[in-house]
Each structure stands twice: as structure tokens, then as C-alpha cells.
Amino acid sequence: MKSKISSLILAAVLGLSGATFSASAFADEGKMVGPVTKITLAADGKSATAIMKDAKSGESTTLTVTDALTLDKFKDKRIVEGDEIRARWEKDGKNTSKSFKKTAGC
């Protein structure tokens, strides 16, 4: 009987700790849909900064883009200033982009 109760308590504690960890992991992510107001490529071509304006609130946010696919789209002019973008980023002080895509497709 004691082993069943201790197993139940252990399962409850592990379940609660897992729920707390996953909630805090999602708390550090930003999302936005809106137009790009400015794109600046770095001299080495390995990063870029993009300033976006939130369509809902009107706030501007500066994102750091480092993934090769999005950088190629900047260089090829497939993503330009004025395009509406759906973006997700990590709130890590630099706002590092996790996803940067056009809302109307590629």
C-alpha cells in the first residue's frame, strides 16, 4: 500500500514539474505579424537585422536573422521592405529569429 501511494506522489510531482518547465519555455518567445520597415544585411552576409511593425499594436521590433534560408531571401530580394511577415523569435536580448516567413506565401 505504501509503495502505491509513494508511486502516485512521485508521478504527481514529476507531472507538475514537467508542466512548469514547459510553461516557462514558451514564455520566452515573441510572435508578430506585420510589415518589414527596414532590412540591414551584415557586411559578412551571415546575419541581418529586420525592423518590423506590429499590425495590431503598431509597435516596432528589431529582430536578428541568422538562418541561411531567410538571408538568401533577403539577398535575392524575395523578402523586401514593405512585405507582410509572420515572425517568431526568442526573447534573448537580441530577439533572435526562429521563423521569418511571408504571410501570403513565398
Secondary structure as the mmCIF struct_conf table of DSSP 4:
data_model
#
loop_
_struct_conf.conf_type_id
_struct_conf.id
_struct_conf.beg_label_comp_id
_struct_conf.beg_label_asym_id
_struct_conf.beg_label_seq_id
_struct_conf.end_label_comp_id
_struct_conf.end_label_asym_id
_struct_conf.end_label_seq_id
HELX_RH_AL_P HELX_RH_AL_P1 LYS A 2 PHE A 26
TURN_TY1_P TURN_TY1_P1 ALA A 27 ASP A 28
STRN STRN1 GLU A 29 LEU A 41
TURN_TY1_P TURN_TY1_P2 ALA A 43 ASP A 44
BEND BEND1 GLY A 45 LYS A 46
STRN STRN2 ALA A 48 LYS A 53
TURN_TY1_P TURN_TY1_P3 ALA A 55 SER A 57
STRN STRN3 SER A 60 VAL A 65
HELX_RH_AL_P HELX_RH_AL_P2 ALA A 68 LYS A 75
TURN_TY1_P TURN_TY1_P4 ASP A 76 LYS A 77
BEND BEND2 ARG A 78 ILE A 79
TURN_TY1_P TURN_TY1_P5 GLU A 81 GLY A 82
STRN STRN4 GLU A 84 GLU A 90
BEND BEND3 ASP A 92 LYS A 94
STRN STRN5 THR A 96 LYS A 102
TURN_TY1_P TURN_TY1_P6 THR A 103 ALA A 104
#
